[in-house]
């Protein structure tokens, strides 16, 4: 089972992850992605779904029109783990510049 990141490791990860931040009152990280339209947002979610299934690690997310709000936390570990950081990095790459 993945281990929850230490406070130092979590801070270092957030320093590397542009646009990601802590969730207030929860051991989780979050980011809001904004696309040109619904089609692009949905295409992003489809690509992330493939990666998440390969990792067997699934995001909490919410989509309205061109925005996708994501929260990552490893429930079995009780907080943010390396899996969340890796999925966040993959999402950033899939979202593009």
QUIQUI-V397776 format. One record per pair of residues at least 12 apart in sequence whose ideal C-beta (glycine too) atoms are under 10 Angstrom apart, sorted by the first residue. I is the first residue (numbers start at 1). J is the second residue. If there is no record, write none. Layout:
i->[I:I]
j->[J:J]
This chain:
i->[1:1:1:1:2:2:2:2:2:2:2:2:2:2:2:3:3:3:3:3:4:4:4:4:4:4:4:4:4:4:4:5:5:5:5:5:5:5:5:5:5:9:9:9:9:10:10:10:10:10:10:10:10:12:13:13:13:13:13:13:13:13:13:14:14:14:14:16:16:16:16:17:17:17:17:17:17:17:17:17:18:18:19:19:19:19:19:19:20:20:20:20:20:20:20:20:20:22:23:23:23:23:23:26:26:26:26:27:27:27:27:27:27:27:27:28:28:28:28:28:28:28:28:28:28:29:29:29:29:29:29:29:29:29:29:30:30:30:30:30:30:30:30:31:31:31:31:31:31:31:31:31:31:32:32:32:32:32:33:33:33:33:33:33:33:33:33:33:33:33:33:33:34:34:34:34:34:34:35:35:35:35:35:35:35:36:37:37:38:38:38:38:38:39:40:40:40:40:41:41:41:41:41:41:41:42:42:42:43:44:44:44:44:44:44:45:45:45:45:45:45:45:46:47:47:47:47:47:48:48:48:48:48:48:48:48:49:50:50:51:51:51:51:51:51:52:52:52:52:54:55:55:55:55:56:57:57:57:57:57:57:57:57:57:58:58:58:59:59:59:59:59:59:59:60:60:60:61:68:68:70:70:70:71:72:72:72:72:72:72:74]
j->[74:76:77:81:57:74:76:77:79:80:81:82:83:84:86:74:77:79:81:82:27:73:74:76:77:78:79:80:81:82:84:27:29:74:77:79:80:81:82:84:85:80:81:82:85:22:27:29:79:80:81:84:85:85:29:80:81:82:84:85:86:88:89:29:80:85:88:85:88:89:92:29:31:72:84:85:88:89:91:92:31:92:31:32:33:88:92:95:32:70:72:84:85:88:89:91:92:80:60:71:72:73:80:71:73:79:80:73:74:77:78:79:80:81:84:60:70:71:72:73:74:75:79:80:84:70:71:72:73:79:80:84:85:87:88:60:61:69:70:71:72:73:88:61:68:69:70:71:72:88:91:92:95:62:67:68:69:70:45:48:61:63:66:67:68:69:70:91:92:94:95:96:65:66:67:68:69:95:63:65:66:67:68:95:96:66:65:66:63:64:65:66:67:66:66:68:95:96:63:64:65:66:67:68:95:63:66:68:94:63:68:91:94:95:96:59:61:63:68:70:91:94:94:90:91:93:94:95:61:68:70:87:90:91:94:95:61:90:94:86:87:90:91:93:94:83:87:90:91:90:83:86:87:90:83:72:74:76:81:82:83:84:86:87:72:75:87:71:72:73:84:87:88:91:72:73:75:91:91:95:87:88:91:84:84:85:86:87:88:91:87]
